[in-house]
């Protein structure tokens, strides 16, 4: 039995990872915030899932602490075998269409308040890759979605709304889109990175930009009406997923996942 530690086990991804490892009957340590046992025990194989997403603009200092502060202490003082740090493909955003490959040299406007998220994730990545003695890897997660209560982001919020409404209007552009990946495929990717001791950075993404217009077409085919009234906006960067595929993980087509959910009678809320 392998010993695992999940930092951020109460979060969106951390809680799913906890469930997957529990299903394998692994020895799991899921510390609460401030648990000093982190530095008194062997942590084994660590998944660092702590982080802020939607509220990082109003909680910039908490964002830095979550992405870098505790990580710094772990790398410096804790006993662990391996660590996988969950980062984000948002770090490519400043590169526009040029971005999306793990080997890209990243660019940031250090004066932009929004970049506290990107910069703190990038610093966390640097510490893992340069200061862990080769014991850490980075998983850059794309736009993760689900229709559960704890899921967030544009597509997740849309799907949760669709559980109650058949006709929806959004001030969003049909041309705008992102590289989406379902939460279950993220868990498969993280477990594969652990099992195969992946090194460096791995994009955890579908590798395809799905526009809001594409999403609306899937909803229409299933009997929903999704009106998009916003003006044009470009796609975000599309990620190269060659490294992920080499680990044996091929994320599902987002349109197929959405269509399957909408066709399930259990999708609706009473």
Backbone bond lengths (Angstrom), bond angles and torsions (degrees), N, CA, C in turn:
res aa  C-N    CA-C-N  psi(-1)  N-CA   C-N-CA  omega(-1)  CA-C   N-CA-C  phi
1 X - - - 1.451 - - 1.530 109.80 -
2 X 1.337 116.22 130.61 1.458 121.62 -179.23 1.520 110.04 -89.45
3 X 1.312 116.81 141.82 1.460 121.56 176.38 1.527 109.25 -89.44
4 X 1.336 116.47 129.36 1.459 122.07 178.70 1.514 110.45 -124.39
5 X 1.328 115.61 148.32 1.458 122.43 171.19 1.523 108.03 -124.66
6 X 1.327 116.44 131.17 1.463 121.24 177.47 1.515 108.44 -115.31
7 X 1.319 116.00 112.88 1.461 121.86 174.62 1.526 106.84 -88.08
8 X 1.337 115.96 120.10 1.462 119.59 -175.53 1.514 112.45 88.82
9 X 1.320 116.70 37.52 1.467 121.51 -175.20 1.519 113.15 -71.50
10 X 1.321 118.01 -11.92 1.462 120.53 178.18 1.523 112.09 -90.97
11 X 1.323 117.88 -5.87 1.455 121.24 -176.45 1.519 113.38 -81.81
12 X 1.318 115.51 -178.34 1.459 122.88 -175.46 1.527 112.06 -58.82
13 X 1.323 117.38 -51.80 1.460 121.00 179.19 1.520 110.67 -83.36
14 X 1.321 117.98 -41.65 1.452 120.99 -177.73 1.516 113.00 -57.49
15 X 1.323 117.46 -40.58 1.468 120.25 -178.86 1.524 111.36 -68.25
16 X 1.318 117.75 -35.27 1.469 120.89 177.44 1.520 111.03 -70.99
17 X 1.308 115.47 -38.07 1.458 119.60 176.73 1.529 110.44 -64.83
18 X 1.320 115.92 -39.87 1.460 120.61 176.89 1.529 110.16 -59.61
19 X 1.324 117.32 -44.26 1.457 120.89 178.76 1.514 112.61 -62.54
20 X 1.339 116.13 -40.86 1.466 120.02 -178.98 1.525 111.34 -66.44
21 X 1.323 117.58 -40.52 1.461 120.73 179.41 1.524 111.38 -72.91
22 X 1.332 116.70 -35.11 1.469 119.49 175.09 1.523 110.94 -62.39
23 X 1.340 115.62 -36.73 1.467 119.64 179.49 1.524 111.61 -64.29
24 X 1.333 116.66 -23.99 1.461 121.79 177.03 1.529 111.79 -91.51
25 X 1.345 115.74 -0.12 1.460 122.01 179.20 1.523 111.65 61.99
26 X 1.327 115.48 40.14 1.461 120.39 177.63 1.527 110.60 -80.66
27 X 1.320 115.28 162.33 1.466 122.88 174.25 1.526 106.91 -84.31
28 X 1.342 117.10 109.96 1.464 121.13 -171.03 1.524 110.69 -121.59
29 X 1.318 114.65 133.88 1.461 122.66 173.17 1.528 107.07 -114.22
30 X 1.330 116.76 119.59 1.463 121.85 -179.22 1.524 108.03 -121.82
31 X 1.319 117.75 82.33 1.465 121.49 -172.96 1.520 113.28 -67.26
32 X 1.318 115.28 145.58 1.454 121.24 170.67 1.527 108.65 -76.94
33 X 1.312 115.88 162.59 1.464 120.11 177.55 1.531 109.90 -59.73
34 X 1.324 115.69 132.53 1.456 120.83 178.42 1.510 114.95 85.13
35 X 1.320 118.33 4.71 1.466 122.33 -179.59 1.533 109.25 -70.73
36 X 1.320 117.14 111.51 1.465 120.99 -176.39 1.520 112.46 -75.47
37 X 1.341 117.47 -10.07 1.460 119.19 176.12 1.524 111.66 -63.45
38 X 1.325 116.55 -16.37 1.467 120.21 175.63 1.522 111.32 -51.86
39 X 1.300 116.12 -32.99 1.459 120.19 -174.07 1.527 112.45 -107.40
40 X 1.328 115.88 13.72 1.469 120.24 -179.95 1.524 112.48 -120.84
41 X 1.326 117.70 -3.37 1.454 120.58 -174.64 1.513 110.46 -134.99
42 X 1.307 115.96 163.33 1.462 121.25 175.11 1.527 108.01 -78.60
43 X 1.324 116.60 119.74 1.461 121.46 -175.49 1.525 112.92 -85.02
44 X 1.318 116.43 -11.89 1.458 119.19 -179.52 1.516 111.70 65.82
45 X 1.324 116.71 -124.29 1.462 122.52 -178.17 1.528 108.14 -102.31
46 X 1.317 115.76 121.17 1.463 122.14 -169.82 1.530 110.73 -105.83
47 X 1.329 115.60 133.48 1.460 121.93 166.68 1.525 106.95 -108.04
48 X 1.334 116.54 117.24 1.463 120.78 -178.59 1.526 108.25 -96.10
49 X 1.344 115.53 94.77 1.471 122.05 -175.47 1.520 113.15 -103.43
50 X 1.315 118.42 0.57 1.461 121.02 -177.68 1.523 110.59 -67.12
51 X 1.328 115.89 142.36 1.458 118.94 177.53 1.511 112.11 169.05
52 X 1.328 115.77 165.09 1.451 122.77 174.79 1.522 108.52 -115.21
53 X 1.326 116.28 145.95 1.464 119.78 179.89 1.528 110.80 -124.76
54 X 1.330 117.24 -80.77 1.454 120.21 -171.82 1.509 114.65 -65.28
55 X 1.333 119.49 -27.73 1.466 120.77 -175.00 1.520 113.33 -107.38
56 X 1.325 116.98 21.40 1.470 118.09 -176.32 1.532 112.38 -66.68
57 X 1.331 117.97 -26.76 1.464 119.61 -178.87 1.525 112.28 -68.97
58 X 1.311 117.24 -32.25 1.463 120.16 -179.34 1.524 111.67 -95.98
59 X 1.322 117.14 -7.38 1.476 121.21 178.86 1.535 109.43 -131.45
60 X 1.337 117.62 57.85 1.462 119.51 -174.75 1.525 114.15 -63.23
61 X 1.332 117.53 -37.49 1.465 119.78 -177.63 1.524 110.79 -72.75
62 X 1.344 116.13 -37.65 1.463 119.44 175.29 1.528 110.58 -65.31
63 X 1.323 116.14 -33.52 1.462 120.54 178.63 1.523 110.82 -62.65
64 X 1.311 116.32 -47.28 1.468 120.49 179.41 1.524 110.75 -64.31
65 X 1.314 116.76 -40.83 1.467 120.11 179.42 1.520 110.67 -62.81
66 X 1.340 117.10 -42.92 1.459 120.69 -178.12 1.523 111.71 -68.70
67 X 1.325 117.19 -40.60 1.462 120.79 -175.11 1.526 113.17 -82.53
68 X 1.341 116.77 -27.81 1.472 119.82 -171.44 1.522 113.47 -128.49
69 X 1.340 117.73 -40.87 1.463 120.13 -170.74 1.519 113.85 -59.34
70 X 1.328 117.13 -58.18 1.466 120.29 -179.97 1.519 110.97 -66.54
71 X 1.322 116.78 -37.54 1.466 120.50 178.32 1.524 110.88 -57.04
72 X 1.325 116.68 -42.74 1.462 120.92 179.14 1.522 110.95 -58.02
73 X 1.323 115.90 -45.32 1.458 119.71 -180.00 1.530 111.74 -64.60
74 X 1.317 116.68 -40.32 1.462 119.71 179.70 1.517 111.54 -63.15
75 X 1.325 115.76 -48.01 1.466 119.32 -178.37 1.523 111.45 -63.52
76 X 1.317 116.58 -33.21 1.464 120.77 -176.71 1.519 113.01 -83.96
77 X 1.355 117.21 -39.73 1.461 119.69 -166.85 1.524 116.13 -118.73
78 X 1.337 118.35 -18.50 1.464 120.06 -172.30 1.521 111.68 -89.03
79 X 1.323 114.24 158.84 1.467 121.52 175.86 1.523 108.30 -101.20
80 X 1.334 116.60 116.37 1.461 120.19 179.42 1.526 109.63 -150.38
81 X 1.318 114.57 158.48 1.470 121.14 -179.67 1.523 111.55 -89.79
82 X 1.319 116.04 -50.77 1.470 122.60 -179.19 1.517 108.15 -143.36
83 X 1.347 116.66 156.40 1.460 120.86 177.74 1.529 108.94 -141.90
84 X 1.325 116.01 133.47 1.463 121.63 173.05 1.522 107.21 -114.25
85 X 1.319 115.34 120.91 1.465 122.71 -176.47 1.521 109.35 -100.01
86 X 1.340 116.42 124.31 1.452 119.99 179.64 1.518 109.87 -86.10
87 X 1.323 114.76 112.97 1.451 122.27 176.88 1.523 108.61 -110.26
88 X 1.312 117.52 -157.26 1.457 120.91 -173.46 1.520 111.13 -144.96
89 X 1.327 116.12 146.03 1.461 119.90 174.80 1.522 111.38 -74.44
90 X 1.333 117.98 -1.00 1.467 120.20 172.14 1.527 111.06 -59.75
91 X 1.312 117.53 -23.69 1.461 119.23 -179.53 1.528 111.65 -62.44
92 X 1.346 117.60 -17.27 1.469 120.91 177.49 1.521 113.18 -85.09
93 X 1.327 118.23 -12.37 1.462 120.65 -168.12 1.522 113.67 -56.31
94 X 1.321 116.90 -39.15 1.463 119.28 -178.33 1.526 112.69 -66.66
95 X 1.319 116.78 -18.10 1.460 120.96 179.38 1.520 112.85 -83.03
96 X 1.332 117.18 -13.75 1.458 120.26 -178.39 1.522 111.49 61.67
97 X 1.327 117.12 -143.51 1.473 120.84 -177.72 1.527 113.87 -60.99
98 X 1.356 117.36 -18.17 1.466 119.80 179.97 1.520 112.29 -74.04
99 X 1.335 117.09 -18.15 1.458 120.57 -172.13 1.507 113.54 -87.56
100 X 1.332 115.43 167.98 1.442 120.67 172.77 1.508 115.82 129.48
101 X 1.342 117.56 -5.95 1.458 120.02 179.19 1.525 109.38 -106.86
102 X 1.328 116.40 141.41 1.464 120.20 -177.08 1.526 113.14 -58.65
103 X 1.317 118.01 -24.01 1.465 120.69 -178.30 1.532 113.09 -89.23
104 X 1.332 118.21 0.52 1.466 121.07 179.96 1.530 111.37 -60.15
105 X 1.323 116.01 142.56 1.462 121.10 169.08 1.516 107.44 -84.27
106 X 1.310 117.24 119.69 1.452 121.68 -172.81 1.524 111.96 -79.22
107 X 1.331 115.51 155.96 1.461 121.84 -179.99 1.525 108.72 -131.63
108 X 1.349 116.49 137.00 1.460 120.30 -179.35 1.523 110.26 -140.90
109 X 1.318 116.20 141.94 1.458 122.17 168.22 1.522 106.33 -87.98
110 X 1.322 117.01 106.87 1.464 119.70 -173.56 1.521 112.34 -69.77
111 X 1.329 118.62 -13.54 1.464 120.92 -179.71 1.523 112.82 -91.34
112 X 1.334 117.84 -8.36 1.465 120.98 -177.56 1.532 109.79 -80.98
113 X 1.331 118.97 120.15 1.467 120.61 -178.50 1.522 112.80 -55.66
114 X 1.332 118.07 -35.36 1.453 121.77 -178.82 1.516 111.86 -60.39
115 X 1.333 116.36 -26.79 1.461 120.20 -173.44 1.521 114.24 -78.77
116 X 1.339 117.55 1.51 1.465 118.13 174.19 1.525 109.69 -60.28
117 X 1.323 117.10 -34.19 1.461 121.07 177.70 1.520 110.18 -66.56
118 X 1.333 116.40 -54.84 1.465 120.86 -176.33 1.527 111.92 -62.11
119 X 1.321 116.04 -44.27 1.467 120.28 -177.58 1.529 111.21 -66.03
120 X 1.332 116.99 -40.06 1.462 118.91 -179.23 1.528 110.97 -69.08
121 X 1.333 117.19 -37.75 1.462 119.45 175.09 1.529 110.48 -64.58
122 X 1.320 116.76 -42.46 1.464 120.10 179.97 1.523 111.24 -63.12
123 X 1.337 117.16 -38.71 1.464 119.83 177.60 1.526 110.24 -66.37
124 X 1.328 117.36 -41.07 1.461 120.03 175.47 1.516 111.72 -58.63
125 X 1.327 116.37 -43.11 1.465 120.69 177.21 1.525 111.03 -60.09
126 X 1.323 116.23 -45.22 1.462 120.36 -178.61 1.525 111.43 -60.71
127 X 1.317 116.79 -43.57 1.462 120.07 179.68 1.527 110.85 -62.71
128 X 1.338 116.02 -41.44 1.470 119.59 -179.99 1.526 111.49 -64.85
129 X 1.317 116.58 -44.45 1.460 120.41 -173.81 1.526 112.58 -79.42
130 X 1.341 116.74 -29.15 1.467 119.58 -174.17 1.516 114.30 -107.04
131 X 1.344 118.37 -16.51 1.463 120.32 -172.00 1.523 113.90 -127.77
132 X 1.327 117.04 18.82 1.465 119.10 -178.09 1.522 112.65 -109.21
133 X 1.313 117.02 2.42 1.456 119.33 -176.42 1.512 113.00 65.78
134 X 1.331 116.61 30.89 1.458 121.02 178.51 1.515 114.55 78.48
135 X 1.336 117.49 12.71 1.464 120.57 -176.25 1.520 113.40 -99.04
136 X 1.329 119.02 3.99 1.468 120.36 -175.47 1.521 111.25 -127.26
137 X 1.316 115.40 149.42 1.458 123.31 174.98 1.523 108.26 -131.88
138 X 1.328 116.08 164.20 1.461 122.07 -175.67 1.522 109.68 -121.75
139 X 1.317 115.81 129.92 1.463 122.21 173.20 1.529 107.32 -107.56
140 X 1.326 116.85 112.74 1.468 120.77 176.96 1.525 108.63 -91.75
141 X 1.337 115.47 106.50 1.454 121.28 -176.52 1.524 110.82 -85.67
142 X 1.327 115.38 134.24 1.456 121.18 174.88 1.534 109.01 -79.76
143 X 1.313 117.49 -154.79 1.463 122.44 -176.17 1.530 109.09 -81.19
144 X 1.317 115.13 99.08 1.465 121.44 -174.37 1.528 109.15 -83.68
145 X 1.334 116.17 136.50 1.456 118.98 -178.69 1.526 111.43 -135.20
146 X 1.320 114.10 159.52 1.457 124.81 172.13 1.522 105.84 -165.37
147 X 1.322 118.50 178.70 1.463 120.76 177.77 1.517 110.99 -118.17
148 X 1.319 116.66 20.42 1.458 121.52 176.17 1.530 109.76 -82.98
149 X 1.326 116.17 163.75 1.463 120.52 -174.65 1.527 112.78 -60.64
150 X 1.324 117.36 -31.48 1.462 120.04 -175.44 1.525 113.31 -86.54
151 X 1.328 117.87 -1.37 1.462 120.91 -179.18 1.526 109.97 -81.93
152 X 1.335 116.09 144.59 1.452 120.96 179.46 1.514 111.78 -132.60
153 X 1.316 116.15 171.25 1.455 121.56 -179.01 1.523 111.42 104.86
154 X 1.337 115.97 167.74 1.460 121.60 -172.79 1.531 112.48 -56.01
155 X 1.321 117.25 -53.66 1.453 119.92 -174.80 1.525 111.58 -69.01
156 X 1.318 117.30 -40.31 1.470 120.48 177.60 1.520 110.78 -61.65
157 X 1.333 117.04 -45.46 1.463 120.72 -179.55 1.525 110.90 -63.59
158 X 1.331 116.27 -38.08 1.461 120.12 178.22 1.528 111.19 -63.81
159 X 1.317 116.45 -44.95 1.459 120.30 -179.99 1.530 111.65 -65.12
160 X 1.318 117.32 -39.00 1.466 119.62 177.60 1.529 110.74 -65.63
161 X 1.301 116.39 -38.12 1.466 120.03 176.92 1.528 110.60 -65.35
162 X 1.330 116.03 -37.69 1.468 120.86 -178.80 1.524 112.53 -66.71
163 X 1.296 117.69 -16.71 1.460 120.48 177.40 1.530 111.01 -71.41
164 X 1.339 116.27 -15.03 1.468 120.80 -179.43 1.522 113.29 -120.71
165 X 1.342 116.90 -20.62 1.464 120.54 -173.86 1.525 110.50 -126.94
166 X 1.319 115.60 140.12 1.466 120.76 177.72 1.525 112.33 -99.70
167 X 1.317 117.38 -18.74 1.461 122.39 178.15 1.528 107.65 -124.56
168 X 1.334 116.40 122.71 1.464 121.02 -176.52 1.517 110.15 -134.55
169 X 1.330 116.46 143.34 1.460 122.67 175.73 1.519 108.35 -123.55
170 X 1.324 115.58 130.18 1.464 120.96 -178.27 1.520 109.96 -128.74
171 X 1.328 115.70 139.43 1.465 120.78 175.08 1.519 108.38 -83.67
172 X 1.321 115.72 65.69 1.465 122.60 -178.54 1.520 108.60 -134.61
173 X 1.314 116.08 150.45 1.458 121.06 -178.43 1.519 111.75 -81.78
174 X 1.337 118.15 137.79 1.467 120.16 174.53 1.525 112.40 -60.98
175 X 1.346 117.03 -26.44 1.461 120.68 -177.21 1.527 113.06 -82.39
176 X 1.317 117.06 -22.17 1.463 119.93 -179.41 1.520 109.93 -68.23
177 X 1.318 116.72 146.15 1.454 119.46 -179.88 1.513 112.06 -168.64
178 X 1.313 114.64 174.80 1.461 121.68 -177.58 1.520 110.27 -147.20
179 X 1.315 114.48 168.59 1.462 122.63 173.46 1.528 106.21 -89.37
180 X 1.332 116.14 103.76 1.467 121.74 -176.11 1.521 111.34 -100.29
181 X 1.350 114.95 150.64 1.459 121.55 174.75 1.523 108.17 -145.45
182 X 1.346 116.30 138.04 1.458 119.45 -179.67 1.527 110.50 -75.29
183 X 1.340 115.45 150.05 1.468 121.42 -176.94 1.523 112.25 -56.85
184 X 1.327 118.53 -37.70 1.466 120.20 -179.63 1.525 111.69 -63.07
185 X 1.337 116.69 -35.32 1.460 120.00 178.33 1.532 111.23 -72.02
186 X 1.323 116.44 -30.61 1.469 120.05 174.71 1.522 110.14 -63.50
187 X 1.333 116.97 -45.13 1.463 120.18 179.73 1.519 110.31 -61.56
188 X 1.332 117.17 -42.59 1.465 120.28 177.57 1.523 110.92 -59.29
189 X 1.333 116.15 -39.82 1.465 120.29 -179.86 1.523 111.58 -66.93
190 X 1.324 117.52 -43.66 1.468 120.65 -179.50 1.521 111.52 -64.66
191 X 1.318 116.94 -40.98 1.460 119.70 178.53 1.526 111.09 -66.52
192 X 1.331 117.10 -35.26 1.465 120.21 177.18 1.530 110.79 -68.64
193 X 1.331 117.43 -40.03 1.458 120.11 176.35 1.516 111.08 -60.37
194 X 1.318 116.55 -39.26 1.467 120.83 178.27 1.527 110.72 -68.09
195 X 1.317 116.75 -49.58 1.469 120.82 -174.49 1.520 111.70 -62.76
196 X 1.331 116.84 -35.87 1.459 120.99 -175.86 1.525 112.56 -101.21
197 X 1.334 116.19 7.88 1.472 122.02 178.34 1.516 111.32 48.41
198 X 1.328 114.24 55.29 1.467 120.20 178.25 1.518 110.30 -60.03
199 X 1.310 115.16 145.04 1.468 121.84 178.24 1.524 110.15 -115.41
200 X 1.327 115.58 160.81 1.454 119.81 177.15 1.516 112.05 70.79
201 X 1.336 115.22 -141.65 1.457 122.84 -175.35 1.519 109.38 -112.81
202 X 1.328 116.13 139.31 1.468 121.74 176.02 1.523 108.28 -129.51
203 X 1.327 117.05 123.39 1.463 121.05 172.22 1.525 109.19 -71.61
204 X 1.312 116.05 124.82 1.468 121.39 176.60 1.532 105.87 -107.20
205 X 1.321 115.28 91.42 1.457 122.50 -171.16 1.523 109.40 -153.07
206 X 1.309 116.85 172.96 1.459 121.90 173.90 1.525 110.53 -83.00
207 X 1.338 117.46 -30.49 1.460 120.76 -178.96 1.516 113.16 84.75
208 X 1.337 116.36 25.51 1.461 121.86 -177.64 1.520 108.63 -151.26
209 X 1.328 116.58 135.18 1.457 120.30 176.47 1.525 109.54 -85.27
210 X 1.325 116.18 124.52 1.452 122.48 177.57 1.527 107.74 -108.31
211 X 1.328 116.64 118.12 1.460 120.21 -178.15 1.522 110.82 -80.79
212 X 1.332 115.06 162.15 1.453 119.47 174.95 1.529 110.89 -61.20
213 X 1.335 116.37 -32.74 1.456 119.99 175.91 1.518 112.19 -64.00
214 X 1.336 116.37 -38.74 1.472 120.29 175.50 1.525 110.52 -61.07
215 X 1.327 115.61 -43.99 1.468 120.70 -179.95 1.525 110.08 -63.19
216 X 1.340 116.74 -43.83 1.463 120.78 179.92 1.524 111.25 -60.11
217 X 1.334 117.24 -37.26 1.462 120.87 179.46 1.531 111.24 -65.13
218 X 1.337 117.00 -38.14 1.462 120.49 177.44 1.524 109.93 -65.18
219 X 1.323 116.51 -43.12 1.460 120.27 177.91 1.527 111.07 -62.47
220 X 1.319 116.73 -42.11 1.462 120.53 -179.33 1.526 111.47 -62.42
221 X 1.328 116.20 -41.21 1.467 120.11 179.87 1.518 111.66 -64.46
222 X 1.341 116.88 -24.25 1.466 121.41 -179.25 1.527 112.84 -95.63
223 X 1.339 117.17 0.70 1.460 119.94 176.20 1.509 115.89 102.51
224 X 1.324 118.58 6.52 1.456 122.39 176.27 1.529 109.93 -96.08
225 X 1.317 116.32 160.84 1.457 122.12 171.85 1.515 108.28 -118.78
226 X 1.320 115.94 120.53 1.463 121.56 179.51 1.527 107.72 -122.67
227 X 1.330 115.94 107.44 1.454 122.16 179.58 1.527 109.67 -93.86
228 X 1.317 116.24 124.59 1.465 122.07 179.99 1.520 108.55 -111.48
229 X 1.319 116.80 113.76 1.462 121.25 -171.95 1.522 113.97 -106.81
230 X 1.329 118.33 -1.15 1.462 121.25 -178.04 1.516 112.65 -77.84
231 X 1.316 114.94 170.36 1.461 121.62 -179.98 1.520 110.81 -96.51
232 X 1.339 115.84 172.11 1.460 123.04 -171.79 1.510 114.88 -56.59
233 X 1.305 114.86 143.82 1.469 122.60 175.99 1.527 107.39 -152.06
234 X 1.314 117.77 145.46 1.467 119.80 -177.29 1.520 112.60 -75.84
235 X 1.324 114.87 161.43 1.461 120.48 170.09 1.527 109.19 -66.91
236 X 1.317 115.77 153.60 1.449 119.81 166.67 1.520 109.14 -75.78
237 X 1.324 117.92 174.11 1.471 120.81 178.88 1.521 111.89 -57.33
238 X 1.316 116.02 144.04 1.459 122.50 175.74 1.527 107.62 -99.41
239 X 1.310 117.36 129.75 1.455 121.49 -171.87 1.521 112.97 -86.45
240 X 1.306 115.34 140.20 1.457 122.00 169.07 1.531 107.17 -76.37
241 X 1.329 117.12 125.85 1.477 119.75 -177.69 1.529 111.91 -115.69
242 X 1.320 116.95 23.99 1.460 119.97 178.69 1.517 112.62 -56.86
243 X 1.329 117.91 -41.98 1.465 120.53 -179.13 1.526 110.97 -66.82
244 X 1.322 117.00 -38.60 1.457 120.32 177.79 1.527 110.94 -65.34
245 X 1.316 116.76 -44.02 1.463 120.32 178.68 1.521 111.50 -61.30
246 X 1.338 115.96 -34.72 1.470 119.47 179.93 1.521 111.82 -67.21
247 X 1.329 116.94 -18.48 1.468 121.59 176.23 1.526 111.41 -87.12
248 X 1.332 116.41 0.27 1.459 120.63 178.94 1.509 114.58 86.70
249 X 1.338 117.26 16.32 1.462 121.41 -179.44 1.526 109.12 -112.59
250 X 1.322 116.45 121.28 1.465 122.78 178.08 1.526 107.96 -122.45
251 X 1.321 118.43 97.09 1.468 120.64 -178.40 1.526 112.08 -57.45
252 X 1.323 115.33 146.25 1.455 121.13 -177.61 1.523 112.29 -72.50
253 X 1.327 115.97 155.33 1.460 122.48 174.37 1.529 108.20 -62.27
254 X 1.320 115.94 125.31 1.452 121.17 -176.53 1.529 110.86 -59.13
255 X 1.332 116.97 -38.76 1.466 119.99 -179.14 1.525 111.27 -62.87
256 X 1.328 116.24 -37.57 1.463 119.95 178.11 1.521 111.14 -67.17
257 X 1.325 117.09 -40.44 1.462 121.35 178.79 1.528 110.28 -63.30
258 X 1.338 116.49 -45.96 1.466 120.08 -179.54 1.530 110.42 -63.67
259 X 1.324 116.84 -46.33 1.461 120.72 -179.74 1.523 111.10 -59.22
260 X 1.335 116.89 -40.12 1.455 120.51 178.44 1.514 112.10 -64.25
261 X 1.338 116.61 -39.54 1.463 119.89 178.64 1.522 110.82 -65.74
262 X 1.321 117.01 -45.23 1.463 120.70 -177.45 1.527 112.07 -66.17
263 X 1.328 116.80 -26.51 1.465 120.98 -179.85 1.524 112.95 -83.97
264 X 1.322 117.69 -9.48 1.466 122.68 -177.59 1.525 110.14 -85.24
265 X 1.345 119.23 119.85 1.468 119.95 178.33 1.522 113.39 -56.29
266 X 1.308 117.23 -26.97 1.458 120.93 179.28 1.514 113.61 -75.48
267 X 1.347 117.50 -3.76 1.460 120.56 -179.38 1.528 111.44 -67.56
268 X 1.326 117.07 -34.21 1.456 120.75 -173.92 1.522 112.11 -74.74
269 X 1.337 114.45 150.90 1.451 121.08 175.74 1.522 109.12 -100.62
270 X 1.326 116.81 143.00 1.448 120.70 177.68 1.523 112.12 -76.49
